[in-house]
Amino acid sequence: MFLPLRKEPPAPAAREVPPIDLEAPLGLVTATFANG
Amino acid sequence: MWRTRVGYAGGAAERPTYRAMADHTECFQVDFDPTVVTFEDLLELFWQSHDPTREPWKVQYASLVLAHDADQLAAARESAERVSGFLGRRVATRIEELTTFWPAEDYHQKYHLRQDRVLAAEYRAIFGDDEVALRESTSAMKANAFVATRPGAAVVDRYAGRLGLGDAGLARLGASRG
C-alpha cells in the first residue's frame, strides 16, 4: 500500500540573535515597580 | 537598561493571571547595569512617572516598590520619605520585599511591538515561537520603547545596527536609514 506523502511546509529559518542581546554585561541588577 | 518584563506581584495568591489577579498588582521589572545607572536613579524616575500620593482605587493599580534585597528596601524607604517631605503629603506607595514575581501572559510582554505587524513579523523571524526569548530580548525592549515613545531618528540610529532588524523594521522605529 502506498501512503500519500505528507508535505510539511519548510520551517522558517530563524534569524541570528540580535547583537545587542549578546552584549548584556555581567552583574545586572533587577528592580520591581508598579506605578499605577 | 538591558531587559524588562511585566507581571503580577505584591500579593500572596499563587499563579495569578490577568483575569484572576487576586491580591496582586500589575508590575514591571527592569534589569539594569548598576555601573551605569543606580537604583536611586530608577527611584527618581519612578516617583516622576506617577502621583505616588494618590490612593489606588484598585490593588491591581497600586503604587509599589518591591525590593530585591535589604539595600533596595532601605533606599526605597529613604527615598519615599524625602519625596513625602518634598510634596508635603503622605506617599501611598507600598514599599515591601519582593516575594514572587509572576510574569504576565505572553501577549502582555512587549505589547507595543506586538501591535505593529511589520515588527512583530521581524521578531517572529528571529525568535520563532520562543516567547521567553522575545520577552527577555534587549532588542525587543528597545523596539517596544521606540514604538511607544517615538524618540526620533537621533536616538533610534544609535541602536539601529545592533537590533538585528531589517530595513522595514528599522523604518517602523523611525530610524533614518531603512
N, CA and C atoms of all chains as a GROMACS GRO file, in nm:
protein
  642
    1MET      N    1   0.084  -0.119   0.000
    1MET     CA    2   0.000   0.000   0.000
    1MET      C    3   0.088   0.124   0.000
    2PHE      N    4   0.053   0.216  -0.081
    2PHE     CA    5   0.130   0.340  -0.086
    2PHE      C    6   0.059   0.447  -0.002
    3LEU      N    7   0.131   0.500   0.091
    3LEU     CA    8   0.075   0.610   0.171
    3LEU      C    9   0.107   0.742   0.100
    4PRO      N   10   0.012   0.829   0.100
    4PRO     CA   11   0.044   0.958   0.036
    4PRO      C   12   0.156   1.030   0.111
    5LEU      N   13   0.240   1.091   0.036
    5LEU     CA   14   0.349   1.166   0.101
    5LEU      C   15   0.293   1.293   0.162
    6ARG      N   16   0.326   1.313   0.288
    6ARG     CA   17   0.280   1.435   0.353
    6ARG      C   18   0.384   1.544   0.333
    7LYS      N   19   0.340   1.652   0.279
    7LYS     CA   20   0.436   1.758   0.252
    7LYS      C   21   0.432   1.861   0.365
    8GLU      N   22   0.539   1.863   0.444
    8GLU     CA   23   0.546   1.961   0.553
    8GLU      C   24   0.595   2.094   0.498
    9PRO      N   25   0.534   2.201   0.543
    9PRO     CA   26   0.589   2.331   0.499
    9PRO      C   27   0.728   2.349   0.559
   10PRO      N   28   0.818   2.409   0.486
   10PRO     CA   29   0.954   2.428   0.541
   10PRO      C   30   0.950   2.516   0.664
   11ALA      N   31   1.028   2.476   0.764
   11ALA     CA   32   1.034   2.557   0.886
   11ALA      C   33   1.102   2.689   0.854
   12PRO      N   34   1.046   2.799   0.903
   12PRO     CA   35   1.112   2.927   0.875
   12PRO      C   36   1.250   2.930   0.940
   13ALA      N   37   1.347   2.975   0.864
   13ALA     CA   38   1.483   2.981   0.918
   13ALA      C   39   1.491   3.091   1.021
   14ALA      N   40   1.531   3.054   1.142
   14ALA     CA   41   1.544   3.155   1.247
   14ALA      C   42   1.662   3.244   1.215
   15ARG      N   43   1.641   3.372   1.230
   15ARG     CA   44   1.750   3.465   1.205
   15ARG      C   45   1.842   3.469   1.327
   16GLU      N   46   1.956   3.529   1.309
   16GLU     CA   47   2.052   3.534   1.420
   16GLU      C   48   1.999   3.621   1.534
   17VAL      N   49   2.040   3.587   1.654
   17VAL     CA   50   2.004   3.666   1.771
   17VAL      C   51   2.058   3.809   1.752
   18PRO      N   52   1.978   3.909   1.781
   18PRO     CA   53   2.026   4.048   1.763
   18PRO      C   54   2.155   4.071   1.842
   19PRO      N   55   2.252   4.138   1.782
   19PRO     CA   56   2.381   4.160   1.850
   19PRO      C   57   2.364   4.222   1.989
   20ILE      N   58   2.272   4.313   2.004
   20ILE     CA   59   2.259   4.382   2.133
   20ILE      C   60   2.217   4.285   2.243
   21ASP      N   61   2.148   4.176   2.206
   21ASP     CA   62   2.107   4.078   2.307
   21ASP      C   63   2.228   4.006   2.368
   22LEU      N   64   2.337   4.005   2.293
   22LEU     CA   65   2.456   3.932   2.339
   22LEU      C   66   2.553   4.023   2.414
   23GLU      N   67   2.518   4.150   2.423
   23GLU     CA   68   2.610   4.247   2.482
   23GLU      C   69   2.586   4.272   2.630
   24ALA      N   70   2.482   4.212   2.687
   24ALA     CA   71   2.448   4.240   2.828
   24ALA      C   72   2.567   4.208   2.918
   25PRO      N   73   2.606   4.302   3.002
   25PRO     CA   74   2.720   4.277   3.090
   25PRO      C   75   2.682   4.184   3.205
   26LEU      N   76   2.783   4.132   3.272
   26LEU     CA   77   2.757   4.053   3.392
   26LEU      C   78   2.719   4.148   3.505
   27GLY      N   79   2.653   4.095   3.606
   27GLY     CA   80   2.625   4.176   3.724
   27GLY      C   81   2.504   4.266   3.712
   28LEU      N   82   2.412   4.231   3.623
   28LEU     CA   83   2.289   4.310   3.614
   28LEU      C   84   2.210   4.295   3.744
   29VAL      N   85   2.139   4.401   3.779
   29VAL     CA   86   2.056   4.402   3.899
   29VAL      C   87   1.910   4.420   3.856
   30THR      N   88   1.820   4.355   3.927
   30THR     CA   89   1.678   4.364   3.892
   30THR      C   90   1.605   4.452   3.994
   31ALA      N   91   1.514   4.533   3.943
   31ALA     CA   92   1.427   4.615   4.029
   31ALA      C   93   1.282   4.593   3.985
   32THR      N   94   1.192   4.599   4.081
   32THR     CA   95   1.049   4.574   4.052
   32THR      C   96   0.964   4.690   4.104
   33PHE      N   97   0.881   4.744   4.014
   33PHE     CA   98   0.797   4.858   4.047
   33PHE      C   99   0.655   4.837   3.996
   34ALA      N  100   0.564   4.915   4.052
   34ALA     CA  101   0.429   4.930   3.995
   34ALA      C  102   0.393   5.077   4.010
   35ASN      N  103   0.355   5.140   3.902
   35ASN     CA  104   0.327   5.284   3.912
   35ASN      C  105   0.183   5.318   3.873
   36GLY      N  106   0.093   5.229   3.913
   36GLY     CA  107  -0.048   5.262   3.900
   36GLY      C  108  -0.107   5.235   3.764
   37MET      N  109   1.970   5.006   3.082
   37MET     CA  110   1.860   4.910   3.094
   37MET      C  111   1.880   4.799   2.991
   38TRP      N  112   1.872   4.676   3.037
   38TRP     CA  113   1.902   4.566   2.944
   38TRP      C  114   1.783   4.475   2.918
   39ARG      N  115   1.698   4.459   3.016
   39ARG     CA  116   1.582   4.372   2.995
   39ARG      C  117   1.465   4.424   3.077
   40THR      N  118   1.346   4.401   3.030
   40THR     CA  119   1.226   4.437   3.105
   40THR      C  120   1.122   4.326   3.088
   41ARG      N  121   1.031   4.319   3.183
   41ARG     CA  122   0.918   4.227   3.170
   41ARG      C  123   0.806   4.279   3.258
   42VAL      N  124   0.684   4.246   3.223
   42VAL     CA  125   0.570   4.286   3.306
   42VAL      C  126   0.512   4.162   3.373
   43GLY      N  127   0.446   4.183   3.486
   43GLY     CA  128   0.390   4.068   3.557
   43GLY      C  129   0.309   4.110   3.677
   44TYR      N  130   0.284   4.015   3.763
   44TYR     CA  131   0.199   4.037   3.880
   44TYR      C  132   0.279   4.005   4.006
   45ALA      N  133   0.268   4.093   4.106
   45ALA     CA  134   0.342   4.072   4.230
   45ALA      C  135   0.276   4.155   4.340
   46GLY      N  136   0.328   4.139   4.459
   46GLY     CA  137   0.279   4.217   4.573
   46GLY      C  138   0.172   4.147   4.654
   47GLY      N  139   0.118   4.039   4.602
   47GLY     CA  140   0.014   3.965   4.673
   47GLY      C  141   0.064   3.828   4.716
   48ALA      N  142  -0.030   3.747   4.764
   48ALA     CA  143   0.007   3.615   4.814
   48ALA      C  144  -0.049   3.502   4.727
   49ALA      N  145  -0.142   3.534   4.638
   49ALA     CA  146  -0.208   3.430   4.559
   49ALA      C  147  -0.107   3.359   4.467
   50GLU      N  148  -0.129   3.233   4.446
   50GLU     CA  149  -0.043   3.154   4.358
   50GLU      C  150  -0.092   3.164   4.214
   51ARG      N  151   0.001   3.169   4.122
   51ARG     CA  152  -0.028   3.167   3.979
   51ARG      C  153  -0.136   3.266   3.934
   52PRO      N  154  -0.118   3.394   3.963
   52PRO     CA  155  -0.217   3.492   3.917
   52PRO      C  156  -0.216   3.503   3.764
   53THR      N  157  -0.328   3.544   3.710
   53THR     CA  158  -0.337   3.572   3.566
   53THR      C  159  -0.404   3.708   3.551
   54TYR      N  160  -0.407   3.758   3.429
   54TYR     CA  161  -0.471   3.888   3.408
   54TYR      C  162  -0.617   3.883   3.449
   55ARG      N  163  -0.683   3.771   3.420
   55ARG     CA  164  -0.826   3.757   3.452
   55ARG      C  165  -0.850   3.725   3.599
   56ALA      N  166  -0.750   3.670   3.663
   56ALA     CA  167  -0.763   3.632   3.805
   56ALA      C  168  -0.637   3.676   3.879
   57MET      N  169  -0.628   3.807   3.900
   57MET     CA  170  -0.507   3.865   3.958
   57MET      C  171  -0.508   3.857   4.110
   58ALA      N  172  -0.626   3.833   4.164
   58ALA     CA  173  -0.645   3.822   4.310
   58ALA      C  174  -0.586   3.944   4.381
   59ASP      N  175  -0.493   3.924   4.475
   59ASP     CA  176  -0.442   4.036   4.554
   59ASP      C  177  -0.312   4.094   4.498
   60HIS      N  178  -0.283   4.064   4.372
   60HIS     CA  179  -0.160   4.113   4.311
   60HIS      C  180  -0.180   4.246   4.238
   61THR      N  181  -0.067   4.307   4.204
   61THR     CA  182  -0.064   4.436   4.133
   61THR      C  183   0.012   4.418   4.002
   62GLU      N  184  -0.030   4.492   3.901
   62GLU     CA  185   0.044   4.492   3.774
   62GLU      C  186   0.178   4.560   3.797
   63CYS      N  187   0.286   4.488   3.772
   63CYS     CA  188   0.422   4.538   3.799
   63CYS      C  189   0.509   4.528   3.674
   64PHE      N  190   0.621   4.596   3.680
   64PHE     CA  191   0.722   4.576   3.575
   64PHE      C  192   0.858   4.559   3.642
   65GLN      N  193   0.940   4.480   3.577
   65GLN     CA  194   1.076   4.458   3.625
   65GLN      C  195   1.175   4.512   3.523
   66VAL      N  196   1.284   4.566   3.573
   66VAL     CA  197   1.392   4.609   3.484
   66VAL      C  198   1.522   4.546   3.533
   67ASP      N  199   1.603   4.500   3.439
   67ASP     CA  200   1.738   4.451   3.469
   67ASP      C  201   1.833   4.561   3.423
   68PHE      N  202   1.907   4.617   3.517
   68PHE     CA  203   1.993   4.730   3.483
   68PHE      C  204   2.137   4.705   3.524
   69ASP      N  205   2.226   4.783   3.463
   69ASP     CA  206   2.368   4.773   3.494
   69ASP      C  207   2.399   4.877   3.600
   70PRO      N  208   2.429   4.834   3.724
   70PRO     CA  209   2.448   4.932   3.832
   70PRO      C  210   2.573   5.018   3.817
   71THR      N  211   2.659   4.983   3.721
   71THR     CA  212   2.775   5.070   3.698
   71THR      C  213   2.739   5.187   3.608
   72VAL      N  214   2.620   5.182   3.549
   72VAL     CA  215   2.576   5.289   3.458
   72VAL      C  216   2.462   5.370   3.520
   73VAL      N  217   2.368   5.298   3.582
   73VAL     CA  218   2.252   5.365   3.643
   73VAL      C  219   2.233   5.301   3.781
   74THR      N  220   2.192   5.380   3.878
   74THR     CA  221   2.176   5.326   4.013
   74THR      C  222   2.029   5.301   4.044
   75PHE      N  223   2.005   5.224   4.147
   75PHE     CA  224   1.868   5.200   4.191
   75PHE      C  225   1.804   5.333   4.233
   76GLU      N  226   1.884   5.421   4.291
   76GLU     CA  227   1.832   5.554   4.331
   76GLU      C  228   1.788   5.633   4.208
   77ASP      N  229   1.863   5.620   4.098
   77ASP     CA  230   1.822   5.688   3.972
   77ASP      C  231   1.685   5.635   3.928
   78LEU      N  232   1.667   5.503   3.936
   78LEU     CA  233   1.539   5.444   3.895
   78LEU      C  234   1.427   5.490   3.987
   79LEU      N  235   1.457   5.504   4.116
   79LEU     CA  236   1.354   5.553   4.209
   79LEU      C  237   1.310   5.694   4.170
   80GLU      N  238   1.405   5.778   4.130
   80GLU     CA  239   1.370   5.914   4.088
   80GLU      C  240   1.273   5.910   3.969
   81LEU      N  241   1.306   5.825   3.870
   81LEU     CA  242   1.218   5.812   3.753
   81LEU      C  243   1.081   5.759   3.796
   82PHE      N  244   1.083   5.665   3.889
   82PHE     CA  245   0.959   5.605   3.938
   82PHE      C  246   0.868   5.712   4.000
   83TRP      N  247   0.925   5.795   4.088
   83TRP     CA  248   0.842   5.898   4.153
   83TRP      C  249   0.787   5.997   4.051
   84GLN      N  250   0.870   6.026   3.950
   84GLN     CA  251   0.829   6.124   3.849
   84GLN      C  252   0.724   6.068   3.753
   85SER      N  253   0.713   5.935   3.745
   85SER     CA  254   0.627   5.874   3.644
   85SER      C  255   0.480   5.867   3.685
   86HIS      N  256   0.452   5.900   3.810
   86HIS     CA  257   0.313   5.894   3.855
   86HIS      C  258   0.296   5.976   3.982
   87ASP      N  259   0.170   5.988   4.028
   87ASP     CA  260   0.145   6.059   4.153
   87ASP      C  261   0.143   5.957   4.267
   88PRO      N  262   0.251   5.948   4.344
   88PRO     CA  263   0.259   5.844   4.446
   88PRO      C  264   0.173   5.873   4.570
   89THR      N  265   0.113   5.992   4.575
   89THR     CA  266   0.030   6.025   4.692
   89THR      C  267  -0.115   5.981   4.670
   90ARG      N  268  -0.148   5.942   4.550
   90ARG     CA  269  -0.287   5.904   4.520
   90ARG      C  270  -0.315   5.761   4.568
   91GLU      N  271  -0.422   5.745   4.642
   91GLU     CA  272  -0.460   5.611   4.689
   91GLU      C  273  -0.514   5.533   4.570
   92PRO      N  274  -0.468   5.412   4.549
   92PRO     CA  275  -0.517   5.335   4.434
   92PRO      C  276  -0.663   5.298   4.450
   93TRP      N  277  -0.739   5.302   4.342
   93TRP     CA  278  -0.880   5.265   4.350
   93TRP      C  279  -0.897   5.113   4.345
   94LYS      N  280  -0.787   5.046   4.311
   94LYS     CA  281  -0.790   4.901   4.300
   94LYS      C  282  -0.648   4.852   4.325
   95VAL      N  283  -0.632   4.742   4.394
   95VAL     CA  284  -0.497   4.691   4.423
   95VAL      C  285  -0.422   4.658   4.295
   96GLN      N  286  -0.496   4.626   4.189
   96GLN     CA  287  -0.436   4.596   4.058
   96GLN      C  288  -0.348   4.712   4.011
   97TYR      N  289  -0.387   4.836   4.051
   97TYR     CA  290  -0.316   4.954   4.002
   97TYR      C  291  -0.244   5.029   4.115
   98ALA      N  292  -0.204   4.958   4.216
   98ALA     CA  293  -0.136   5.022   4.329
   98ALA      C  294   0.003   5.072   4.289
   99SER      N  295   0.059   5.156   4.373
   99SER     CA  296   0.196   5.204   4.355
   99SER      C  297   0.285   5.123   4.450
  100LEU      N  298   0.384   5.053   4.394
  100LEU     CA  299   0.467   4.963   4.474
  100LEU      C  300   0.615   4.975   4.437
  101VAL      N  301   0.699   4.960   4.538
  101VAL     CA  302   0.840   4.928   4.514
  101VAL      C  303   0.862   4.797   4.586
  102LEU      N  304   0.900   4.694   4.511
  102LEU     CA  305   0.921   4.562   4.571
  102LEU      C  306   1.071   4.533   4.569
  103ALA      N  307   1.131   4.546   4.687
  103ALA     CA  308   1.276   4.540   4.698
  103ALA      C  309   1.329   4.398   4.682
  104HIS      N  310   1.443   4.388   4.616
  104HIS     CA  311   1.507   4.257   4.595
  104HIS      C  312   1.608   4.225   4.705
  105ASP      N  313   1.646   4.324   4.784
  105ASP     CA  314   1.738   4.298   4.897
  105ASP      C  315   1.724   4.411   4.999
  106ALA      N  316   1.800   4.399   5.108
  106ALA     CA  317   1.789   4.496   5.218
  106ALA      C  318   1.832   4.635   5.173
  107ASP      N  319   1.931   4.643   5.086
  107ASP     CA  320   1.978   4.774   5.038
  107ASP      C  321   1.870   4.846   4.959
  108GLN      N  322   1.803   4.772   4.871
  108GLN     CA  323   1.695   4.834   4.793
  108GLN      C  324   1.582   4.878   4.886
  109LEU      N  325   1.553   4.796   4.986
  109LEU     CA  326   1.445   4.828   5.079
  109LEU      C  327   1.476   4.958   5.153
  110ALA      N  328   1.598   4.969   5.204
  110ALA     CA  329   1.637   5.090   5.278
  110ALA      C  330   1.639   5.211   5.186
  111ALA      N  331   1.692   5.195   5.065
  111ALA     CA  332   1.700   5.307   4.972
  111ALA      C  333   1.560   5.355   4.932
  112ALA      N  334   1.469   5.261   4.911
  112ALA     CA  335   1.333   5.298   4.871
  112ALA      C  336   1.262   5.370   4.985
  113ARG      N  337   1.279   5.323   5.107
  113ARG     CA  338   1.213   5.387   5.222
  113ARG      C  339   1.267   5.529   5.243
  114GLU      N  340   1.396   5.542   5.232
  114GLU     CA  341   1.460   5.673   5.249
  114GLU      C  342   1.412   5.769   5.139
  115SER      N  343   1.408   5.718   5.019
  115SER     CA  344   1.366   5.799   4.904
  115SER      C  345   1.220   5.842   4.919
  116ALA      N  346   1.135   5.750   4.966
  116ALA     CA  347   0.993   5.782   4.984
  116ALA      C  348   0.973   5.890   5.090
  117GLU      N  349   1.053   5.883   5.194
  117GLU     CA  350   1.044   5.985   5.300
  117GLU      C  351   1.080   6.123   5.245
  118ARG      N  352   1.184   6.123   5.164
  118ARG     CA  353   1.228   6.250   5.104
  118ARG      C  354   1.122   6.306   5.011
  119VAL      N  355   1.062   6.220   4.931
  119VAL     CA  356   0.957   6.263   4.837
  119VAL      C  357   0.836   6.313   4.915
  120SER      N  358   0.801   6.242   5.022
  120SER     CA  359   0.687   6.282   5.104
  120SER      C  360   0.712   6.420   5.165
  121GLY      N  361   0.834   6.443   5.212
  121GLY     CA  362   0.869   6.573   5.269
  121GLY      C  363   0.863   6.682   5.163
  122PHE      N  364   0.911   6.650   5.045
  122PHE     CA  365   0.913   6.748   4.936
  122PHE      C  366   0.770   6.785   4.894
  123LEU      N  367   0.684   6.683   4.887
  123LEU     CA  368   0.546   6.707   4.841
  123LEU      C  369   0.456   6.758   4.954
  124GLY      N  370   0.499   6.735   5.078
  124GLY     CA  371   0.418   6.775   5.193
  124GLY      C  372   0.294   6.688   5.209
  125ARG      N  373   0.300   6.568   5.156
  125ARG     CA  374   0.186   6.474   5.165
  125ARG      C  375   0.238   6.333   5.185
  126ARG      N  376   0.152   6.252   5.242
  126ARG     CA  377   0.189   6.114   5.264
  126ARG      C  378   0.198   6.038   5.129
  127VAL      N  379   0.301   5.961   5.114
  127VAL     CA  380   0.316   5.879   4.993
  127VAL      C  381   0.241   5.748   5.014
  128ALA      N  382   0.154   5.714   4.919
  128ALA     CA  383   0.072   5.592   4.931
  128ALA      C  384   0.145   5.467   4.883
  129THR      N  385   0.261   5.485   4.826
  129THR     CA  386   0.338   5.373   4.771
  129THR      C  387   0.372   5.271   4.880
  130ARG      N  388   0.343   5.146   4.854
  130ARG     CA  389   0.384   5.038   4.945
  130ARG      C  390   0.527   4.998   4.911
  131ILE      N  391   0.611   4.992   5.013
  131ILE     CA  392   0.750   4.951   4.992
  131ILE      C  393   0.771   4.823   5.072
  132GLU      N  394   0.792   4.714   5.001
  132GLU     CA  395   0.799   4.582   5.065
  132GLU      C  396   0.908   4.498   5.000
  133GLU      N  397   0.938   4.387   5.062
  133GLU     CA  398   1.030   4.292   4.999
  133GLU      C  399   0.953   4.212   4.894
  134LEU      N  400   1.016   4.190   4.782
  134LEU     CA  401   0.954   4.106   4.678
  134LEU      C  402   0.953   3.961   4.724
  135THR      N  403   0.839   3.898   4.711
  135THR     CA  404   0.836   3.754   4.738
  135THR      C  405   0.845   3.680   4.604
  136THR      N  406   0.737   3.687   4.527
  136THR     CA  407   0.739   3.620   4.396
  136THR      C  408   0.688   3.716   4.289
  137PHE      N  409   0.758   3.718   4.178
  137PHE     CA  410   0.713   3.793   4.060
  137PHE      C  411   0.661   3.691   3.960
  138TRP      N  412   0.536   3.707   3.923
  138TRP     CA  413   0.474   3.615   3.827
  138TRP      C  414   0.469   3.684   3.691
  139PRO      N  415   0.549   3.640   3.594
  139PRO     CA  416   0.544   3.706   3.462
  139PRO      C  417   0.402   3.700   3.404
  140ALA      N  418   0.361   3.810   3.342
  140ALA     CA  419   0.229   3.816   3.280
  140ALA      C  420   0.226   3.728   3.155
  141GLU      N  421   0.108   3.708   3.104
  141GLU     CA  422   0.090   3.628   2.984
  141GLU      C  423   0.172   3.688   2.868
  142ASP      N  424   0.209   3.601   2.774
  142ASP     CA  425   0.296   3.645   2.664
  142ASP      C  426   0.241   3.767   2.592
  143TYR      N  427   0.109   3.772   2.573
  143TYR     CA  428   0.055   3.880   2.490
  143TYR      C  429   0.064   4.016   2.558
  144HIS      N  430   0.099   4.020   2.688
  144HIS     CA  431   0.122   4.148   2.756
  144HIS      C  432   0.267   4.194   2.744
  145GLN      N  433   0.357   4.102   2.711
  145GLN     CA  434   0.500   4.136   2.706
  145GLN      C  435   0.530   4.206   2.573
  146LYS      N  436   0.608   4.313   2.579
  146LYS     CA  437   0.646   4.390   2.460
  146LYS      C  438   0.519   4.425   2.380
  147TYR      N  439   0.423   4.477   2.452
  147TYR     CA  440   0.288   4.497   2.399
  147TYR      C  441   0.286   4.589   2.276
  148HIS      N  442   0.358   4.701   2.283
  148HIS     CA  443   0.352   4.797   2.172
  148HIS      C  444   0.411   4.737   2.045
  149LEU      N  445   0.519   4.664   2.062
  149LEU     CA  446   0.584   4.600   1.948
  149LEU      C  447   0.488   4.502   1.879
  150ARG      N  448   0.411   4.431   1.960
  150ARG     CA  449   0.319   4.331   1.905
  150ARG      C  450   0.208   4.393   1.821
  151GLN      N  451   0.179   4.521   1.845
  151GLN     CA  452   0.071   4.586   1.771
  151GLN      C  453   0.116   4.626   1.630
  152ASP      N  454   0.246   4.622   1.605
  152ASP     CA  455   0.299   4.661   1.474
  152ASP      C  456   0.327   4.534   1.394
  153ARG      N  457   0.251   4.517   1.286
  153ARG     CA  458   0.258   4.393   1.208
  153ARG      C  459   0.399   4.366   1.153
  154VAL      N  460   0.464   4.472   1.106
  154VAL     CA  461   0.597   4.456   1.046
  154VAL      C  462   0.699   4.413   1.152
  155LEU      N  463   0.698   4.482   1.265
  155LEU     CA  464   0.794   4.449   1.371
  155LEU      C  465   0.764   4.312   1.432
  156ALA      N  466   0.636   4.284   1.451
  156ALA     CA  467   0.600   4.153   1.507
  156ALA      C  468   0.652   4.041   1.417
  157ALA      N  469   0.641   4.060   1.285
  157ALA     CA  470   0.688   3.958   1.190
  157ALA      C  471   0.840   3.948   1.195
  158GLU      N  472   0.907   4.060   1.209
  158GLU     CA  473   1.055   4.056   1.214
  158GLU      C  474   1.102   3.979   1.337
  159TYR      N  475   1.039   4.005   1.450
  159TYR     CA  476   1.081   3.934   1.572
  159TYR      C  477   1.040   3.787   1.569
  160ARG      N  478   0.928   3.759   1.501
  160ARG     CA  479   0.888   3.618   1.485
  160ARG      C  480   0.994   3.544   1.404
  161ALA      N  481   1.049   3.614   1.302
  161ALA     CA  482   1.152   3.552   1.219
  161ALA      C  483   1.280   3.526   1.299
  162ILE      N  484   1.304   3.610   1.398
  162ILE     CA  485   1.426   3.592   1.480
  162ILE      C  486   1.404   3.484   1.587
  163PHE      N  487   1.295   3.496   1.661
  163PHE     CA  488   1.277   3.410   1.778
  163PHE      C  489   1.180   3.294   1.758
  164GLY      N  490   1.111   3.292   1.643
  164GLY     CA  491   1.014   3.185   1.622
  164GLY      C  492   0.907   3.190   1.731
  165ASP      N  493   0.877   3.075   1.790
  165ASP     CA  494   0.773   3.070   1.893
  165ASP      C  495   0.830   3.083   2.035
  166ASP      N  496   0.957   3.116   2.045
  166ASP     CA  497   1.019   3.125   2.178
  166ASP      C  498   0.980   3.258   2.244
  167GLU      N  499   0.869   3.256   2.314
  167GLU     CA  500   0.815   3.378   2.375
  167GLU      C  501   0.905   3.429   2.489
  168VAL      N  502   0.972   3.338   2.558
  168VAL     CA  503   1.060   3.382   2.667
  168VAL      C  504   1.179   3.459   2.609
  169ALA      N  505   1.232   3.409   2.498
  169ALA     CA  506   1.344   3.478   2.433
  169ALA      C  507   1.302   3.618   2.388
  170LEU      N  508   1.182   3.630   2.335
  170LEU     CA  509   1.132   3.762   2.293
  170LEU      C  510   1.115   3.853   2.415
  171ARG      N  511   1.056   3.799   2.522
  171ARG     CA  512   1.033   3.878   2.643
  171ARG      C  513   1.164   3.930   2.702
  172GLU      N  514   1.267   3.846   2.696
  172GLU     CA  515   1.394   3.880   2.759
  172GLU      C  516   1.494   3.947   2.663
  173SER      N  517   1.450   3.978   2.544
  173SER     CA  518   1.539   4.035   2.443
  173SER      C  519   1.560   4.186   2.466
  174THR      N  520   1.686   4.226   2.467
  174THR     CA  521   1.716   4.370   2.477
  174THR      C  522   1.671   4.442   2.352
  175SER      N  523   1.691   4.379   2.237
  175SER     CA  524   1.646   4.440   2.112
  175SER      C  525   1.496   4.465   2.114
  176ALA      N  526   1.420   4.365   2.157
  176ALA     CA  527   1.274   4.381   2.162
  176ALA      C  528   1.234   4.488   2.263
  177MET      N  529   1.308   4.496   2.373
  177MET     CA  530   1.280   4.600   2.473
  177MET      C  531   1.298   4.740   2.414
  178LYS      N  532   1.410   4.756   2.341
  178LYS     CA  533   1.436   4.887   2.279
  178LYS      C  534   1.328   4.918   2.176
  179ALA      N  535   1.298   4.821   2.090
  179ALA     CA  536   1.199   4.843   1.984
  179ALA      C  537   1.063   4.877   2.045
  180ASN      N  538   1.027   4.805   2.148
  180ASN     CA  539   0.899   4.830   2.215
  180ASN      C  540   0.894   4.974   2.268
  181ALA      N  541   1.004   5.016   2.329
  181ALA     CA  542   1.010   5.152   2.383
  181ALA      C  543   1.007   5.256   2.271
  182PHE      N  544   1.074   5.227   2.161
  182PHE     CA  545   1.076   5.323   2.050
  182PHE      C  546   0.937   5.337   1.988
  183VAL      N  547   0.865   5.226   1.977
  183VAL     CA  548   0.729   5.233   1.922
  183VAL      C  549   0.640   5.316   2.016
  184ALA      N  550   0.659   5.295   2.146
  184ALA     CA  551   0.571   5.362   2.243
  184ALA      C  552   0.602   5.510   2.258
  185THR      N  553   0.730   5.546   2.245
  185THR     CA  554   0.768   5.685   2.279
  185THR      C  555   0.815   5.768   2.161
  186ARG      N  556   0.842   5.705   2.048
  186ARG     CA  557   0.883   5.778   1.927
  186ARG      C  558   0.993   5.881   1.957
  187PRO      N  559   1.111   5.834   1.996
  187PRO     CA  560   1.214   5.930   2.039
  187PRO      C  561   1.283   6.003   1.924
  188GLY      N  562   1.260   5.957   1.800
  188GLY     CA  563   1.321   6.024   1.685
  188GLY      C  564   1.447   5.954   1.638
  189ALA      N  565   1.486   5.985   1.514
  189ALA     CA  566   1.595   5.913   1.448
  189ALA      C  567   1.727   5.926   1.523
  190ALA      N  568   1.752   6.040   1.585
  190ALA     CA  569   1.881   6.060   1.653
  190ALA      C  570   1.903   5.953   1.760
  191VAL      N  571   1.797   5.916   1.830
  191VAL     CA  572   1.808   5.813   1.934
  191VAL      C  573   1.808   5.674   1.872
  192VAL      N  574   1.712   5.648   1.784
  192VAL     CA  575   1.698   5.514   1.725
  192VAL      C  576   1.825   5.476   1.648
  193ASP      N  577   1.885   5.570   1.579
  193ASP     CA  578   2.004   5.541   1.499
  193ASP      C  579   2.121   5.491   1.584
  194ARG      N  580   2.125   5.530   1.710
  194ARG     CA  581   2.234   5.486   1.798
  194ARG      C  582   2.232   5.334   1.818
  195TYR      N  583   2.114   5.275   1.806
  195TYR     CA  584   2.099   5.132   1.831
  195TYR      C  585   2.072   5.051   1.705
  196ALA      N  586   2.036   5.120   1.596
  196ALA     CA  587   1.982   5.054   1.477
  196ALA      C  588   2.066   4.935   1.429
  197GLY      N  589   2.198   4.951   1.427
  197GLY     CA  590   2.284   4.847   1.373
  197GLY      C  591   2.295   4.723   1.461
  198ARG      N  592   2.246   4.733   1.586
  198ARG     CA  593   2.262   4.620   1.678
  198ARG      C  594   2.130   4.551   1.711
  199LEU      N  595   2.020   4.599   1.652
  199LEU     CA  596   1.890   4.543   1.688
  199LEU      C  597   1.857   4.416   1.613
  200GLY      N  598   1.931   4.388   1.505
  200GLY     CA  599   1.907   4.266   1.428
  200GLY      C  600   1.786   4.276   1.337
  201LEU      N  601   1.739   4.398   1.312
  201LEU     CA  602   1.619   4.417   1.229
  201LEU      C  603   1.658   4.450   1.086
  202GLY      N  604   1.566   4.421   0.994
  202GLY     CA  605   1.584   4.458   0.854
  202GLY      C  606   1.542   4.603   0.832
  203ASP      N  607   1.553   4.645   0.708
  203ASP     CA  608   1.522   4.785   0.676
  203ASP      C  609   1.377   4.821   0.709
  204ALA      N  610   1.285   4.727   0.683
  204ALA     CA  611   1.143   4.757   0.707
  204ALA      C  612   1.118   4.780   0.856
  205GLY      N  613   1.178   4.694   0.939
  205GLY     CA  614   1.160   4.708   1.083
  205GLY      C  615   1.221   4.836   1.135
  206LEU      N  616   1.340   4.867   1.087
  206LEU     CA  617   1.406   4.991   1.132
  206LEU      C  618   1.325   5.114   1.092
  207ALA      N  619   1.266   5.107   0.972
  207ALA     CA  620   1.184   5.220   0.927
  207ALA      C  621   1.064   5.238   1.020
  208ARG      N  622   1.008   5.127   1.068
  208ARG     CA  623   0.893   5.136   1.160
  208ARG      C  624   0.931   5.203   1.291
  209LEU      N  625   1.059   5.192   1.328
  209LEU     CA  626   1.104   5.252   1.454
  209LEU      C  627   1.140   5.399   1.436
  210GLY      N  628   1.146   5.443   1.311
  210GLY     CA  629   1.180   5.583   1.286
  210GLY      C  630   1.328   5.606   1.266
  211ALA      N  631   1.403   5.499   1.232
  211ALA     CA  632   1.546   5.517   1.203
  211ALA      C  633   1.561   5.596   1.074
  212SER      N  634   1.673   5.665   1.061
  212SER     CA  635   1.690   5.747   0.940
  212SER      C  636   1.723   5.661   0.819
  213ARG      N  637   1.785   5.544   0.843
  213ARG     CA  638   1.802   5.451   0.730
  213ARG      C  639   1.699   5.339   0.744
  214GLY      N  640   1.676   5.269   0.637
  214GLY     CA  641   1.577   5.162   0.643
  214GLY      C  642   1.459   5.194   0.556
   0.00000   0.00000   0.00000
